[in-house]
Amino acid sequence: MSEKSYYFEEVNTIKAMLEQSKTEAPCLFLLDEMFKGTNTIERISAGKSVLSYLNQGNNMVIISTHDIELAHLLADSYSLYHFAENVEGDEILFDYKIKEGHLKTTNAIRILEINGYPISVVDEAKAISETLRK
């Protein structure tokens, strides 16, 4: 087992990407939920900085994120796409079609509700979510 945390491993991997991005050859970078091993503010801040750095020259960068704030920060330099869902009763259905632009809906708390989480947990999560969105 490695002595490094998940975050430290990710830091080293992304550093290698930063170094590779400066070579003459064009690079394709695929990143999924960058810096998920750290706190929200630093994850979004570091993620935006890294993505701005990688998005130079002849590189192509594709990133997936659930961080709405990061998506907003990238809107001027990246094309944004998302998946959407339809809620029908106690089911969340996905059409798996990529749609252009910012994500318009969220579903994580609804998934908790559908999966039988206590109503007090769901209600508190909804209230906190509403407060944080303001």
DSSP file with accessible surface (Angstrom, degrees, kcal/mol):
  #  RESIDUE AA STRUCTURE BP1 BP2  ACC     N-H-->O    O-->H-N    N-H-->O    O-->H-N    TCO  KAPPA ALPHA  PHI   PSI    X-CA   Y-CA   Z-CA
    1    1 A M              0   0  238      0, 0.0     2,-0.1     0, 0.0     0, 0.0   0.000 360.0 360.0 360.0 139.2    0.0    0.0    0.0
    2    2 A S        -     0   0   69      1,-0.1     0, 0.0     2,-0.1     0, 0.0  -0.357 360.0-142.0 -69.9 147.8    1.3    3.4   -0.9
    3    3 A E  S    S+     0   0  198     -2,-0.1     2,-0.3     2,-0.1    -1,-0.1   0.544  78.1  89.7 -84.9  -8.6    2.3    5.8    1.9
    4    4 A K  S    S-     0   0  108      1,-0.1    -2,-0.1     2,-0.0     2,-0.0  -0.666  79.6-118.8 -91.4 148.4    0.8    8.7    0.0
    5    5 A S     >  -     0   0   58     -2,-0.3     4,-2.2     1,-0.1     5,-0.2  -0.274  31.9-103.2 -74.0 166.7   -2.8    9.9    0.2
    6    6 A Y  H  > S+     0   0  130      1,-0.2     4,-2.3     2,-0.2     5,-0.2   0.921 123.6  52.9 -54.8 -44.7   -5.1    9.8   -2.7
    7    7 A Y  H  > S+     0   0   64     30,-0.2     4,-2.7     1,-0.2    -1,-0.2   0.924 107.2  49.8 -61.1 -45.3   -4.7   13.6   -3.0
    8    8 A F  H  > S+     0   0  123      1,-0.2     4,-2.1     2,-0.2    -1,-0.2   0.897 110.1  51.1 -63.2 -38.1   -0.9   13.4   -3.1
    9    9 A E  H  X S+     0   0   76     -4,-2.2     4,-2.1     2,-0.2    -1,-0.2   0.922 111.5  47.9 -62.5 -43.0   -1.0   10.7   -5.8
   10   10 A E  H  X S+     0   0   24     -4,-2.3     4,-2.8     2,-0.2     5,-0.3   0.908 107.9  55.1 -65.3 -40.7   -3.3   13.0   -7.8
   11   11 A V  H  X S+     0   0   48     -4,-2.7     4,-2.3     1,-0.2    -1,-0.2   0.930 109.9  46.9 -57.4 -45.2   -1.0   16.0   -7.3
   12   12 A N  H  X S+     0   0   65     -4,-2.1     4,-1.9     2,-0.2    -1,-0.2   0.908 112.4  49.2 -65.6 -40.8    1.9   14.0   -8.7
   13   13 A T  H  X S+     0   0   78     -4,-2.1     4,-1.6     2,-0.2    -2,-0.2   0.930 113.1  46.1 -64.7 -45.1   -0.1   12.8  -11.7
   14   14 A I  H  X S+     0   0    6     -4,-2.8     4,-2.5     1,-0.2    -2,-0.2   0.879 107.8  57.4 -69.2 -33.8   -1.4   16.2  -12.6
   15   15 A K  H  X S+     0   0  118     -4,-2.3     4,-2.4    -5,-0.3    -1,-0.2   0.923 104.8  52.1 -61.0 -41.2    2.1   17.7  -12.2
   16   16 A A  H  X S+     0   0   53     -4,-1.9     4,-2.6     1,-0.2    -1,-0.2   0.891 108.4  51.5 -62.0 -36.5    3.3   15.2  -14.9
   17   17 A M  H  X S+     0   0   40     -4,-1.6     4,-2.2     2,-0.2    -1,-0.2   0.915 107.5  52.1 -65.0 -43.2    0.5   16.4  -17.1
   18   18 A L  H  < S+     0   0   43     -4,-2.5     4,-0.5     2,-0.2    -2,-0.2   0.922 112.3  45.8 -59.1 -43.6    1.5   20.1  -16.6
   19   19 A E  H >< S+     0   0  117     -4,-2.4     3,-1.2     1,-0.2    -2,-0.2   0.927 113.1  49.3 -66.0 -43.4    5.1   19.2  -17.6
   20   20 A Q  H >< S+     0   0   98     -4,-2.6     3,-1.9     1,-0.2    -1,-0.2   0.840  99.2  68.1 -65.2 -30.5    3.9   17.1  -20.6
   21   21 A S  T 3< S+     0   0    7     -4,-2.2    -1,-0.2     1,-0.3    37,-0.2   0.706  94.0  58.5 -64.7 -18.7    1.7   20.0  -21.7
   22   22 A K  T <  S+     0   0  106     -3,-1.2    -1,-0.3    -4,-0.5    -2,-0.2   0.404  83.2 103.3 -94.1   3.0    4.7   22.1  -22.5
   23   23 A T  S <  S-     0   0   62     -3,-1.9     4,-0.1     2,-0.2    -3,-0.0  -0.337  84.0-112.1 -77.8 168.2    6.2   19.7  -25.0
   24   24 A E  S    S+     0   0  198      2,-0.1    -1,-0.1    -2,-0.1    34,-0.1   0.813  93.1  87.1 -71.4 -30.1    6.0   20.3  -28.8
   25   25 A A  S    S-     0   0   56     -5,-0.1    -2,-0.2     1,-0.1    33,-0.1  -0.475  88.9-110.1 -72.8 139.5    3.6   17.4  -29.4
   26   26 A P        -     0   0   81      0, 0.0     2,-0.3     0, 0.0    33,-0.2  -0.403  37.9-151.8 -66.0 145.7   -0.1   18.1  -29.0
   27   27 A C        -     0   0   18     -6,-0.1    33,-3.0    -4,-0.1     2,-0.5  -0.921  13.7-147.1-122.9 148.5   -1.5   16.3  -25.9
   28   28 A L  E     -a   60   0A 101     -2,-0.3     2,-0.5    31,-0.2    33,-0.2  -0.973  18.9-167.9-110.6 122.2   -5.0   15.0  -25.0
   29   29 A F  E     -a   61   0A  12     31,-2.9    33,-3.0    -2,-0.5     2,-0.5  -0.962   5.7-171.4-115.0 125.6   -5.7   15.3  -21.3
   30   30 A L  E     +a   62   0A 110     -2,-0.5     2,-0.4    31,-0.2    33,-0.2  -0.977  11.5 177.5-116.5 118.3   -8.7   13.5  -19.8
   31   31 A L  E     -a   63   0A  16     31,-2.7    33,-2.2    -2,-0.5     2,-0.5  -0.980  14.2-162.6-127.7 137.7   -9.5   14.4  -16.2
   32   32 A D  E    S-a   64   0A  97     -2,-0.4    33,-0.2    31,-0.2    31,-0.1  -0.969  72.3 -24.0-123.1 116.4  -12.4   13.2  -14.0
   33   33 A E  S >  S-     0   0   32     31,-2.8     3,-1.0    -2,-0.5    -1,-0.2   0.936  82.5-141.7  51.3  62.7  -13.3   15.1  -10.8
   34   34 A M  T 3  S+     0   0    7     30,-0.4    13,-0.1     1,-0.2    -1,-0.1  -0.183  71.0   2.9 -56.7 142.6   -9.9   16.8  -10.2
   35   35 A F  T >  S+     0   0   11      1,-0.1     3,-1.5   -28,-0.1    -1,-0.2   0.771  73.1 155.9  55.3  35.3   -8.6   17.1   -6.7
   36   36 A K  T <   +     0   0   94     -3,-1.0    -1,-0.1     1,-0.3    -2,-0.1   0.643  61.5  73.3 -67.5  -8.8  -11.5   15.3   -5.1
   37   37 A G  T 3  S+     0   0   43    -31,-0.1    -1,-0.3   -30,-0.1     2,-0.2   0.256  95.3  55.3 -88.9  14.4   -9.3   14.5   -2.2
   38   38 A T  S <  S-     0   0   37     -3,-1.5     5,-0.0     1,-0.1     0, 0.0  -0.816  95.7 -64.6-137.6-179.3   -9.3   18.0   -0.8
   39   39 A N     >  -     0   0   74     -2,-0.2     4,-2.6     1,-0.1     5,-0.2  -0.172  47.8-109.9 -70.6 159.3  -11.7   20.8    0.4
   40   40 A T  H  > S+     0   0   71      1,-0.2     4,-2.5     2,-0.2     5,-0.3   0.893 111.3  48.2 -58.2 -49.5  -14.1   22.5   -1.9
   41   41 A I  H  > S+     0   0  128      1,-0.2     4,-2.5     2,-0.2    -1,-0.2   0.947 117.5  40.4 -63.3 -47.5  -12.5   26.0   -2.2
   42   42 A E  H  > S+     0   0  113      2,-0.2     4,-2.8     1,-0.2     5,-0.4   0.868 113.1  55.9 -71.8 -32.2   -9.0   24.7   -2.8
   43   43 A R  H  X S+     0   0   36     -4,-2.6     4,-2.4     2,-0.2    -2,-0.2   0.954 113.0  40.9 -61.1 -47.6  -10.3   22.0   -5.2
   44   44 A I  H  X S+     0   0   15     -4,-2.5     4,-2.6    -5,-0.2     5,-0.2   0.931 117.5  47.9 -68.7 -43.5  -12.1   24.5   -7.3
   45   45 A S  H  X S+     0   0   63     -4,-2.5     4,-2.0    -5,-0.3    -2,-0.2   0.946 117.1  41.0 -63.0 -49.9   -9.3   27.1   -7.2
   46   46 A A  H  X S+     0   0   32     -4,-2.8     4,-2.8    -5,-0.2     5,-0.3   0.911 114.4  53.9 -66.6 -39.6   -6.5   24.6   -8.0
   47   47 A G  H  X S+     0   0    1     -4,-2.4     4,-2.7    -5,-0.4     5,-0.2   0.938 108.9  47.5 -60.4 -46.8   -8.7   22.9  -10.6
   48   48 A K  H  X S+     0   0   58     -4,-2.6     4,-2.3     1,-0.2    -1,-0.2   0.930 113.5  48.4 -60.9 -44.4   -9.3   26.2  -12.4
   49   49 A S  H  X S+     0   0   80     -4,-2.0     4,-2.0    -5,-0.2    -2,-0.2   0.933 113.5  46.2 -63.3 -46.2   -5.6   27.1  -12.4
   50   50 A V  H  X S+     0   0   16     -4,-2.8     4,-2.8     1,-0.2     5,-0.2   0.931 112.8  50.0 -62.6 -44.4   -4.5   23.8  -13.7
   51   51 A L  H  X S+     0   0    0     -4,-2.7     4,-1.7    -5,-0.3    -1,-0.2   0.880 109.2  51.3 -66.9 -35.1   -7.1   23.7  -16.4
   52   52 A S  H  < S+     0   0   40     -4,-2.3    -1,-0.2    -5,-0.2    -2,-0.2   0.915 112.0  48.2 -64.0 -41.0   -6.2   27.2  -17.6
   53   53 A Y  H  < S+     0   0   93     -4,-2.0     3,-0.5     1,-0.2    -2,-0.2   0.927 113.3  45.8 -65.7 -45.7   -2.6   26.1  -17.7
   54   54 A L  H  < S+     0   0    0     -4,-2.8     2,-1.1     1,-0.2    -1,-0.2   0.801  98.8  72.6 -68.6 -27.4   -3.3   22.9  -19.7
   55   55 A N  S  < S+     0   0   58     -4,-1.7     2,-0.3    -5,-0.2    -1,-0.2  -0.144  80.2 102.0 -85.5  41.6   -5.6   24.7  -22.1
   56   56 A Q  S >  S-     0   0   82     -2,-1.1     3,-1.2    -3,-0.5    -3,-0.0  -0.846  74.9  -4.4-119.1 160.4   -2.8   26.4  -23.9
   57   57 A G  T 3  S-     0   0   84     -2,-0.3   -35,-0.1     1,-0.2   -33,-0.1  -0.305 122.6 -22.0  64.4-137.0   -1.0   25.7  -27.1
   58   58 A N  T 3  S+     0   0  117    -37,-0.2    -1,-0.2   -34,-0.1     2,-0.2   0.051  99.8 122.7-100.9  22.7   -2.0   22.6  -29.1
   59   59 A N    <   -     0   0   20     -3,-1.2     2,-0.4   -33,-0.2   -31,-0.2  -0.553  49.2-149.1 -87.8 153.0   -3.5   20.6  -26.2
   60   60 A M  E     -a   28   0A 117    -33,-3.0   -31,-2.9    -2,-0.2     2,-0.5  -0.988  15.8-168.4-118.8 129.6   -7.0   19.3  -25.9
   61   61 A V  E     -a   29   0A  14     -2,-0.4     2,-0.5   -33,-0.2   -31,-0.2  -0.975   8.8-177.1-123.8 127.2   -8.5   19.0  -22.4
   62   62 A I  E     +a   30   0A  91    -33,-3.0   -31,-2.7    -2,-0.5     2,-0.4  -0.992  12.2 177.1-123.0 126.1  -11.6   17.2  -21.5
   63   63 A I  E     -a   31   0A  35     -2,-0.5     2,-0.4   -33,-0.2   -31,-0.2  -0.977  18.8-156.2-130.2 141.4  -12.8   17.3  -17.8
   64   64 A S  E     +a   32   0A  51    -33,-2.2   -31,-2.8    -2,-0.4   -30,-0.4  -0.948  26.0 161.6-112.1 141.0  -15.8   16.0  -16.0
   65   65 A T        -     0   0   44     -2,-0.4    -2,-0.0   -33,-0.2   -33,-0.0  -0.991  41.9-156.9-154.3 149.8  -16.8   17.7  -12.8
   66   66 A H        +     0   0  155     -2,-0.3     2,-1.1     5,-0.0     3,-0.1   0.334  67.9 111.4-100.8   0.2  -19.8   18.0  -10.5
   67   67 A D     >  -     0   0   18      1,-0.2     4,-2.1     2,-0.1     3,-0.2  -0.647  48.5-170.9 -80.2 101.6  -18.4   21.4   -9.2
   68   68 A I  H  > S+     0   0   66     -2,-1.1     4,-2.2     1,-0.2    -1,-0.2   0.891  85.7  55.7 -59.2 -39.4  -20.9   23.9  -10.5
   69   69 A E  H  > S+     0   0  106      1,-0.2     4,-2.0     2,-0.2    -1,-0.2   0.898 106.2  50.3 -63.4 -39.5  -18.6   26.7   -9.5
   70   70 A L  H  > S+     0   0    4      2,-0.2     4,-1.7     1,-0.2    -1,-0.2   0.926 107.8  53.5 -65.4 -42.6  -15.7   25.3  -11.5
   71   71 A A  H  X S+     0   0   20     -4,-2.1     4,-0.8     1,-0.2     3,-0.3   0.919 108.5  49.9 -58.4 -42.3  -17.9   25.0  -14.5
   72   72 A H  H >< S+     0   0  109     -4,-2.2     3,-0.8     1,-0.2     4,-0.3   0.905 109.3  51.4 -63.7 -39.7  -18.9   28.7  -14.2
   73   73 A L  H 3< S+     0   0   88     -4,-2.0     3,-0.3     1,-0.2    -1,-0.2   0.789 112.5  46.8 -67.0 -26.3  -15.2   29.7  -13.9
   74   74 A L  H >X S+     0   0    3     -4,-1.7     4,-2.3    -3,-0.3     3,-1.6   0.538  82.0  99.0 -91.9  -6.7  -14.4   27.7  -17.1
   75   75 A A  T << S+     0   0   40     -3,-0.8    -1,-0.2    -4,-0.8     5,-0.1   0.774  82.1  50.2 -57.3 -30.1  -17.2   29.1  -19.2
   76   76 A D  T 34 S+     0   0  167     -3,-0.3    -1,-0.3    -4,-0.3    -2,-0.1   0.717 123.1  28.5 -82.0 -18.5  -15.1   31.6  -21.0
   77   77 A S  T <4 S+     0   0   56     -3,-1.6     2,-0.3    -4,-0.1    -2,-0.2   0.518 117.6  50.4-121.0  -7.5  -12.3   29.2  -22.0
   78   78 A Y  S  < S-     0   0   30     -4,-2.3     2,-0.4    -7,-0.1    -1,-0.1  -0.955  76.7-119.1-129.3 150.8  -14.0   25.8  -22.3
   79   79 A S        -     0   0   92     -2,-0.3     2,-0.4    -3,-0.1    -3,-0.1  -0.759  36.2-141.6 -83.8 132.3  -17.1   24.5  -24.1
   80   80 A L        +     0   0   33     -2,-0.4    21,-3.4    -5,-0.1     2,-0.3  -0.821  25.7 168.8-104.1 138.7  -19.5   23.2  -21.5
   81   81 A Y  E     +B  100   0B 132     -2,-0.4     2,-0.3    19,-0.3    19,-0.2  -0.941   5.7 179.1-139.2 158.8  -21.7   20.1  -21.9
   82   82 A H  E     -B   99   0B  27     17,-2.5    17,-3.2    -2,-0.3     2,-0.3  -0.969  26.4-120.6-153.7 165.7  -23.8   18.0  -19.5
   83   83 A F        -     0   0  105     -2,-0.3     2,-0.3    15,-0.2    15,-0.1  -0.827  30.2-158.5-103.2 153.0  -26.1   15.1  -19.1
   84   84 A A        -     0   0   22     13,-0.4    11,-0.8    -2,-0.3    12,-0.4  -0.861   1.0-148.8-129.6 166.2  -29.6   15.6  -17.8
   85   85 A E  E     -C   94   0C  23     -2,-0.3     2,-0.4     9,-0.2     9,-0.2  -0.859   8.0-139.3-131.4 162.2  -32.2   13.4  -16.2
   86   86 A N  E     -C   93   0C  96      7,-2.7     7,-3.4    -2,-0.3     2,-0.6  -0.993  16.3-144.8-120.9 132.8  -36.0   13.0  -16.0
   87   87 A V  E     +C   92   0C  71     -2,-0.4     2,-0.5     5,-0.2     5,-0.2  -0.873  20.7 175.5 -99.1 122.3  -37.7   12.2  -12.7
   88   88 A E  E >   -C   91   0C 115      3,-2.8     3,-1.7    -2,-0.6     2,-0.3  -0.935  62.3 -57.7-127.3 104.5  -40.7   10.0  -13.1
   89   89 A G  T 3  S-     0   0   57     -2,-0.5     0, 0.0     1,-0.3     0, 0.0  -0.440 122.2 -14.4  63.2-121.4  -42.2    9.0   -9.7
   90   90 A D  T 3  S+     0   0  117     -2,-0.3     2,-0.4    -3,-0.1    -1,-0.3   0.030 122.1  89.5-101.8  25.5  -39.4    7.2   -7.8
   91   91 A E  E <   -C   88   0C 121     -3,-1.7    -3,-2.8     2,-0.0     2,-0.6  -0.962  59.1-154.2-124.2 141.7  -37.2    6.8  -10.8
   92   92 A I  E     -C   87   0C  30     -2,-0.4     2,-0.4    -5,-0.2    -5,-0.2  -0.971  21.2-163.8-110.6 119.7  -34.5    9.0  -12.3
   93   93 A L  E     -C   86   0C  60     -7,-3.4    -7,-2.7    -2,-0.6     2,-0.4  -0.890   5.1-159.8-110.7 134.7  -34.1    8.3  -16.0
   94   94 A F  E     -C   85   0C  76     -2,-0.4    -9,-0.2    -9,-0.2    -2,-0.0  -0.910  14.3-163.9-111.6 138.5  -31.2    9.3  -18.1
   95   95 A D        -     0   0   67    -11,-0.8     3,-0.1    -2,-0.4    -1,-0.1   0.538  33.1-136.9 -93.8  -7.3  -31.2    9.6  -21.9
   96   96 A Y        +     0   0  174    -12,-0.4     2,-0.5     1,-0.2   -11,-0.1   0.768  54.9 140.6  57.6  30.4  -27.4    9.6  -22.0
   97   97 A K        -     0   0  138    -13,-0.2   -13,-0.4     0, 0.0     2,-0.4  -0.879  54.1-124.6-102.4 132.6  -27.4   12.4  -24.6
   98   98 A I        -     0   0  116     -2,-0.5     2,-0.4   -15,-0.1   -15,-0.2  -0.621  28.3-162.9 -77.6 129.1  -24.8   15.1  -24.3
   99   99 A K  E     -B   82   0B  62    -17,-3.2   -17,-2.5    -2,-0.4     2,-0.1  -0.895  18.2-115.3-115.6 144.3  -26.4   18.6  -24.1
  100  100 A E  E    S+B   81   0B 151     -2,-0.4   -19,-0.3   -19,-0.2     2,-0.1  -0.462  71.4  19.0 -77.7 146.4  -24.6   21.9  -24.7
  101  101 A G  S    S-     0   0   23    -21,-3.4    -2,-0.1    -2,-0.1     2,-0.1  -0.360  98.6 -20.0  99.1-173.6  -24.2   24.4  -21.9
  102  102 A H  S    S-     0   0   56      1,-0.1   -20,-0.1    -2,-0.1     2,-0.1  -0.371  72.1 -96.7 -69.2 151.1  -24.4   24.5  -18.1
  103  103 A L        -     0   0   78    -22,-0.2    -1,-0.1     1,-0.1   -19,-0.1  -0.432  34.3-168.5 -64.4 135.1  -26.1   21.8  -16.1
  104  104 A K        +     0   0  158     -2,-0.1     2,-0.3    -3,-0.1    -1,-0.1   0.627  63.0  37.9-103.2 -19.9  -29.6   23.0  -15.3
  105  105 A T        -     0   0   58      2,-0.0     2,-0.3     0, 0.0    -1,-0.0  -0.874  60.4-152.1-129.9 164.1  -30.7   20.4  -12.7
  106  106 A T        +     0   0   73     -2,-0.3   -21,-0.0     1,-0.1     4,-0.0  -0.906  10.4 178.2-130.0 161.2  -29.3   18.4   -9.9
  107  107 A N     >  +     0   0   39     -2,-0.3     4,-2.4     3,-0.1     5,-0.2   0.418  48.6 103.4-143.5   0.2  -30.3   15.0   -8.6
  108  108 A A  H  > S+     0   0   69      1,-0.2     4,-1.6     2,-0.2     5,-0.1   0.912  89.8  42.8 -61.4 -43.7  -28.1   13.9   -5.7
  109  109 A I  H  > S+     0   0   41      1,-0.2     4,-2.3     2,-0.2    -1,-0.2   0.908 112.4  54.2 -71.2 -36.7  -30.5   14.6   -2.9
  110  110 A R  H  > S+     0   0   64      1,-0.2     4,-2.9     2,-0.2     5,-0.2   0.896 105.5  54.0 -61.9 -37.8  -33.4   13.2   -4.9
  111  111 A I  H  X S+     0   0   65     -4,-2.4     4,-1.8     2,-0.2    -1,-0.2   0.897 106.7  51.8 -64.4 -37.8  -31.4   10.0   -5.3
  112  112 A L  H  <>S+     0   0   48     -4,-1.6     5,-2.2    -5,-0.2    -2,-0.2   0.943 111.4  47.7 -59.7 -46.4  -31.0    9.9   -1.5
  113  113 A E  H ><5S+     0   0   59     -4,-2.3     3,-1.8     1,-0.2    -2,-0.2   0.936 110.6  50.0 -61.3 -47.4  -34.8   10.2   -1.2
  114  114 A I  H 3<5S+     0   0   48     -4,-2.9    -1,-0.2     1,-0.3    -2,-0.2   0.839 106.9  57.4 -61.6 -31.1  -35.5    7.5   -3.8
  115  115 A N  T 3<5S-     0   0  113     -4,-1.8    -1,-0.3    -5,-0.2    -2,-0.2   0.225 122.5-102.3 -90.9  16.5  -33.2    5.2   -2.0
  116  116 A G  T < 5 +     0   0   64     -3,-1.8    -3,-0.2     1,-0.2    -2,-0.1   0.717  58.0 166.6  79.9  23.5  -35.0    5.4    1.3
  117  117 A Y      < -     0   0  118     -5,-2.2    -1,-0.2     1,-0.1     5,-0.1  -0.384  53.4 -83.1 -64.8 150.8  -32.9    7.8    3.3
  118  118 A P    >>  -     0   0   78      0, 0.0     4,-2.1     0, 0.0     3,-0.7  -0.269  36.2-124.2 -55.5 140.2  -34.7    9.1    6.4
  119  119 A I  H 3> S+     0   0  105      1,-0.3     4,-3.3     2,-0.2     5,-0.3   0.834 110.9  59.6 -58.5 -32.1  -36.9   12.0    5.6
  120  120 A S  H 3> S+     0   0   79      2,-0.2     4,-2.2     1,-0.2    -1,-0.3   0.893 106.3  47.4 -65.6 -36.2  -35.1   14.2    8.2
  121  121 A V  H <> S+     0   0   62     -3,-0.7     4,-2.6     2,-0.2    -2,-0.2   0.941 114.9  45.8 -67.0 -46.1  -31.8   13.6    6.3
  122  122 A V  H  X S+     0   0    1     -4,-2.1     4,-2.6     2,-0.2    -2,-0.2   0.940 114.0  47.9 -63.6 -47.1  -33.4   14.5    3.0
  123  123 A D  H  X S+     0   0   83     -4,-3.3     4,-2.3     2,-0.2    -1,-0.2   0.910 113.2  47.5 -62.6 -42.7  -35.2   17.6    4.3
  124  124 A E  H  X S+     0   0  126     -4,-2.2     4,-2.8    -5,-0.3     5,-0.2   0.929 111.6  50.8 -65.2 -41.6  -32.1   18.9    6.0
  125  125 A A  H  X S+     0   0   24     -4,-2.6     4,-2.6     1,-0.2    -2,-0.2   0.918 110.6  49.7 -62.1 -41.3  -30.0   18.3    2.9
  126  126 A K  H  X S+     0   0   82     -4,-2.6     4,-2.4     2,-0.2    -1,-0.2   0.921 112.0  48.0 -62.0 -45.1  -32.7   20.2    0.8
  127  127 A A  H  X S+     0   0   58     -4,-2.3     4,-2.1     2,-0.2    -2,-0.2   0.925 113.2  46.7 -63.6 -45.0  -32.7   23.1    3.2
  128  128 A I  H  X S+     0   0   83     -4,-2.8     4,-2.8     1,-0.2     5,-0.2   0.930 111.2  52.7 -63.7 -41.8  -28.9   23.3    3.3
  129  129 A S  H  X S+     0   0   24     -4,-2.6     4,-1.8    -5,-0.2    -2,-0.2   0.915 108.7  49.6 -59.6 -44.7  -28.7   23.1   -0.5
  130  130 A E  H  X S+     0   0  127     -4,-2.4     4,-0.7     1,-0.2    -1,-0.2   0.909 111.7  48.9 -61.6 -41.9  -31.2   26.0   -0.8
  131  131 A T  H >< S+     0   0   95     -4,-2.1     3,-0.9     1,-0.2    -2,-0.2   0.926 111.2  49.4 -63.8 -45.0  -29.2   28.1    1.6
  132  132 A L  H 3< S+     0   0  138     -4,-2.8    -1,-0.2     1,-0.2    -2,-0.2   0.813 105.1  58.3 -66.8 -29.0  -25.9   27.4   -0.2
  133  133 A R  H 3<        0   0  142     -4,-1.8    -1,-0.2    -5,-0.2    -2,-0.2   0.686 360.0 360.0 -73.9 -17.5  -27.4   28.2   -3.6
  134  134 A K    <<        0   0  200     -3,-0.9    -3,-0.0    -4,-0.7    -4,-0.0  -0.247 360.0 360.0 -77.0 360.0  -28.3   31.8   -2.4
